[in-house]
């Protein structure tokens, strides 16, 4: 007799909206903050510390009736580089997207240079990504390079 394995949804389905999957569990709330989800009225469902073959432990966010522009969603690539988006229409996945590190990053990361003007005055940080493979970003103001090891999300 064959054994039937049933998969159960750990987080309920949504009719229309966006599902962001494969978020490292420890970064769930950073993703929520970066995307401004803590400031919107849409229904948001999330789960964390879910089993994942790739990540060990992952988080997932489901946002009803919200669709993100690529530049909005790519902001999370620094902390959730393997995140995948499923666009849902009438309970069906109609499109899949993968996050990509943008070429410009503003207001998300702190500059590593303690003397940088952005660390001493109320100025929004700006970086140009000089390497996506091994993340490296050059500060617009002081030109210091911030790498993955020294990345500090604001």
N, C-alpha and C positions, 0 to 999 in steps of 0.2 A: 504494500500500500504506500502510495506516494505521500510524502509530508508536504502540506501546503503551508507556505510561509506568508503570513499577512503582514504588510507594512502598515503601521498606524501613523497618522499625522501627529506629530508632537505639538504642532502649533496649527490651529484651525485654518481652513482655506478661506480665501477672500474672493469676492465676486469680480471686482475690478481694482487694479492698482499695481503695485510693484512689490516683489519679494526680493530681498537682498540676502543671499545665502553665502556660506563659506566665509563668515567673518570670524577671525580669531576671538574666542570667548572673552579673553581679557580686554578686548578693544570694543566691545559692544557699546558701552556708554560714550566712548570717544566718537564712534561713528554717528550715534544719535545726535550728539552735540554739533559735530562738523556739518551734518546735513540740516541742522536746525529743526529736527523733528520734535524737540522739546518745546517748540514755539508754534506748532500748527494744531489745527482743530480736528484733522482727519483721525479716524480710528487707526491706532497702531498696536500691533501685536508683536511681541518678541519672545524669543526663547534663548536661553543661554546654557552653556555646559551640556550641549547635545552631542551625542557620539558622532565622530567624523573619522573616516578612514584616513583622509589626507592630513587633517589638522589635529587629530586626537580629540579635541574638544572645540566645538564651534558654536556660533550664535547665528540667529536668523531674525530678520525684521520683515514684517509685512505691513505695508502702508496702504490703506484703502483709498481709492479714488485719487491717487497721486502718481504722477509720472515725472521722472527726473530728466533734465537735459544732461547730455554727456558731460559737459563741463562741471555741473553740480556733483554728479556721482563720482567723477574722477578724483575729486578732492579726497576721497577715502582710500585711494590707492596706496598712499604712504603707510597706512596702518592696517589695511585689509587688501593686500596685493592680489589675493586669489578670489576676491569677492565676485560673485556672479549675480546678475539681475535677471529675473523673470518678469516679463510684462504680462499681466493677466487681464483678459477681457472675458466676462461671463464665465468665470471659473476655469478658463482654458489658457495655457501659456501660449501667447501669440508671438512672442519675440524673446530672445535670450541675448544678453549683453555681458561683456567682461569689462572690468574696470581697467583703465590704463593710466599710468602716471602722466599728468599733464606737463607741458613744457614750462609753464609758469605757475608758481604757487604763491598765494597771497593770504596772509593773516591766519595761517594754520600752524606754522612751525616757528619756533624761537631760533634766533641766530646764536651760534656757539660763541661768538665773540662778545665777552662781557662789556667791552668798550663800545660796541655798536650802538648807534643812535637809537635803534629800535628797542634796546634793552634799558635805555635811560630816559627816553621821552615817549610820549603817547603817539607813536608812529606805527602804522601797519607794516608788518614784515612783508618783503617781496623777495622771491628767489627765482633764479633761472636754473632749470634742471640741466646739469652738464653731463650726467650719466644716469640712465634709467636702469641699466643692468645691475650695477652695484651703486645704488642710489647715492648721488652727490649733487648738491645744490649750492649755487653761488649767490651770496647775499647781494642784493641790488645796491645797498648802501656802503658796506665795508668790504665787499668782495671776498670775504672768508668763505671757505667751503664747509658745509655741514654734510656729514655722511650718515648712513643708516645707524651706525653705532652711537652717534651723538645726537640723534633725532629727538627733539623734545616738542611734543604737541602742546599748543597753547590751550 
